[in-house]
């Protein structure tokens, strides 16, 4: 089933589930078995269960969403577990706002980290309790439709990886445990992984480029004893490209820093390249302006197939 509900659509909750053919119309988190998608519902009345303390859109573009479970400590089971496993299982996360009649905000995926544990205020005679806070980031969404977080936010972007360049051909294969890239935990420890969405986006883009006659290579750059590898090197375009799974500000900012580093190291090594980023959908005007201001080309999947771009 192809998702055909446009962003911003208002629809009754029961009608939505009838249309999709599944999912609980009462739960804040539910899985539609027929399409293996997660539906997430946020509204402005969650404060009665302590949700409002942790739920909302942060200034860095991350949407924090409280886990399911109104009484006692929440558990990473059932719908909470299904949401936590969404990226690993390849499930889209569809976020809606409202109650009774809801507005479709868009397609999201899990951030980094995918969730944290937090303390929720108790209600009535119930004591304070431990709960889950999921970090969701936009793939293709209008985040202006979301409620703002009541609390402040801190950007947590780990250090980026920083001589003659070498490159080889790239062979795409199905995602498995051998595919990895480095990310950084909050305490600076490298953790090896590759998000499914990023891998699939890179693969689609690489195959599209090759189909139209471009070369796609793996480029390895070494400087100061550190080897760095951009996600894609396209010599026919003269571009090094960094891919991100989300258009959220925190991801675009990270991509900007990384790809400028790649391009600078390549140029110092004698390889003339320009920086570019690959995103899952067209970024906001402010993020496009940021990339343009520092000479970065932006690529994203085009409506109807292929990819579109904006150049500085």
N, C-alpha and C positions, 0 to 999 in steps of 0.2 A: 504494500500500500504506500503510495506516494503522499507525503504530507502536503495538504493543499489549503491549510488555514493561514491566511496572510497575517503578518505581524500587525497588531493593533485591532484585530477582530474582536468584537464583543459577542459572547455566546453564552447561553444558559448552561449551567454545569451538567444537568441531566442530558441535555441535547448533545453536548460535547461527547459524553461517554457513549451515547447511542450511536453517534456518528463514527466514533473510533472503534466501536465494537468491544469495549471492555474497560476495565479499571473501576475502582471504587469511587462513587461520586461523593463520598463523605470524607475520605482521608485526605490529609494535606500532601502526602506522598503516595503515589500509586503507580503500579506498572501495568501497561496495556500488553497483555500476553500476545495478542494477535500481531502486533508490530514490534514487540520487544522494545518499547520506549518507556521512559519514566516521565510522569506528569507531576509537576511540583506547583502547589498553590500557595500564594502568600496574600495576606490581607492585613488591614490596619487594625484588626481586632484581636490579634494574637497575644497582646499584652496581658490578657486575663490569665494566661498560663505561663507568663514570664518570657514569652518568645521575643517580645519587642526589644528587650535589653540587648539582644545579640543579632537581631535580624535587620537587614537593610543593605542598600548599596553604599559601599565605601567610596571615598574620593579617588581611589586608585582603580576603580572599575570592577572590583570584586564584589559580588553579591553574596552576603552571608545569610544563610538560611538555617533556621532551627530544625533539628531533627524531630521525628515523630514520637509522641508519648507524652501524655498530659499529667500522669500521676507517677510519682516515684522516679528513680533514676532511669534514664533512657538506656536502651541496649542497642548494640550494633547487630540487630537481627531483622528479619522480615523486610519491610519496606526500606528501613534505614540501610540495611545491608545491600539491598538491590540498588539503591542510589549510590552507595559507596563503591559498588562494583561496576558502575555504569560505563566508565571509560574502558576498563579491562574487557568488558563484554561487548563493547561496541554499541551501547545504547545511547540514543539521543536523549537529552534532558529538555523537556518542554516546560517552560515556566509561564504561569498564569497569575494574574493579580485580581483579587476580588472574591466574593462569596455569593453564591446564588447565580448571578451573572458575572462572568469573568472575562478579562481581557488577555489575549495572547501576547506575551512579551517577546518570546523568541526562543531560539535554540541555544542551549548552554552546554558546557562541559565542566568537569571538575578542575579546580585550580590546584595550586601547590602550596601547602599540603591540601589534599582533598577535603579533609575535615579536621577539626580539633574538638577537644572536650572543654566545656565551660560550666560554670555554676549558674543555675537558674533559680530565680526567686520562687519560693513556695507560694501557694495560694490557699486562702482559708486556713484550715487547721493543718495543711500539709507543710512539711519542712522544706527547706531549700534542697535542691537536688542537682545531680550531675546530668548534663545533656550534651548532645552533639550539635556542632555548628559546622555546616557544610560551606565550603568555599566554591562558588559557582562563577564561571567566567563566560562571557558572551562568545558564541560562534557566529551567530547571525541574529541580532536582537536589537530592540529599541530600549535601552536601559533607562531612558528618561521616564518610562512607565512604571518604574519600581520605586518603592518608598526609600527614602534616604536613611542611612544608619543613624541611630541616636548617639552613637559613640564615635570617637575619633578613629583614625586609621593610621597605620605606619607602613610605608612601603618596605617590603622585605625582599629585595632582589640580591641574590648572592653575588660574589665577585665573578666577573666574566673571565673566560680563558683568554689569554692574550696569545747565509740562509737562502737558500735557494728554494723556490717553491717546487713541489712535485704534484702531479695529478695523474689519476687513472680513470678508466671508464667505470661507470656506475651500473651495476646489475640489480634491478629491482627484484625482490622476492617477497613472498608473504611474510607478514610480521610474526616473529617468534622470539624466543628468549635470547637469541644471539644479537638482536638489534638493540643498541643502546646508545645513549649519549650522556654527558655529564650534566648534573644539576647540583645545586649546593643547598645543604640544610641550613637552618638558622644559625648554627654554631660553626659554619664554614667547612663542614665535612662533605667531601664529594660523594654523591649518590648516583649510581649509574642506572639510567632508564631512558626510554624513548616513548613519549605519549603516542597512543594509537592514532589520534587525529592528526598529529604532526606528520607521522610517517605516511599515512594515507594521502595527506595533502601534498607532501613532497613527491610521492610516487605518481599521483595524477598529473601534477605539474610537469615532472620530468618526462613522462610518457607523451604528454601534449607537446612539449617542446621538440622532442625527437620526431614526432609525427609530422611536424611542419619543417623539419630539416635542421634544427639546431643541435649542437653538441652539448652533452651534459656530462660533466666530469666530477670526480672527487679531488679536491685540492687540499694538500697538506702544507702548512706553513710553519716554519720553526723560527722562533726569536727568543732570545734570553733563556735558552734551554727549554722552552715550552713549545710543544707542537699543538697547533689549533687547526680545526677542520670545519670550514663553513658547511652549511647543509647542502648547498649546491654551488657549482661553478659552471658557468655557461660561457665558454670562450667565444662563441659566435656572437653573443650579445655583449661580451666584455663585462660580465657582472658576476659578483659573488653575492649569494642570496642566503638570508637567514629566515627560516620558517617559524611561525608561531601558531599555536592552536586557538588563539583568541585575539579579538580586536580590543580587549580591555586595555586601558592606559598602561597598566603595569607591564603587560606583555609587549606592547608596542615600544615602550621606553627601553625595555631590555633588548629588544631586537635592534633598535637604533644604535645602542652602545656597542653591541656585539658586531654588527655588520660594518660599522665605521672602523672598528679595530681590525677586522679582517682585511678591509680594503687598504688601510694604512700599512699594515704589515706586508701585504702583497706588493704594494707600490715600492716600499723600501727594499723589497727583494727583486725589483726589476720587472714586475708584472703589472701592466697598466689595466686596472679594473675599476668599475664603478659599483657602489653599494646598492643593494636592493633587498626588500623584505617581501615575504610571501605570507598572506593572511587568509583566513577561511572565508571572509566576506569583506565587502568594501568598508574601510574604516570611517570613523566620524570625520567631519570636516577639520576639527582641531588636530586630530592625529595625522591626517593627510597633510595639513599645513606644517606640522612639526617635521615630518619626513622630507617634505619639499624644501624646507628652510635649510636643511643640512645636506641637500643633494642626493637624497635617497629615492629611488624608484619603488613604487608599491605595486605588487601583483595580488590579484584575488580571483576566485572563480567567477566567470561571467554567467549571467542569466542565459539559459539556453545552451550552455556548453562552452568549453574553452576557458580562457582566462583574459581578464582585462587588466590594464595598468594605467598608472598616472606617473608622469615623469616630472622631475623638478624643473 
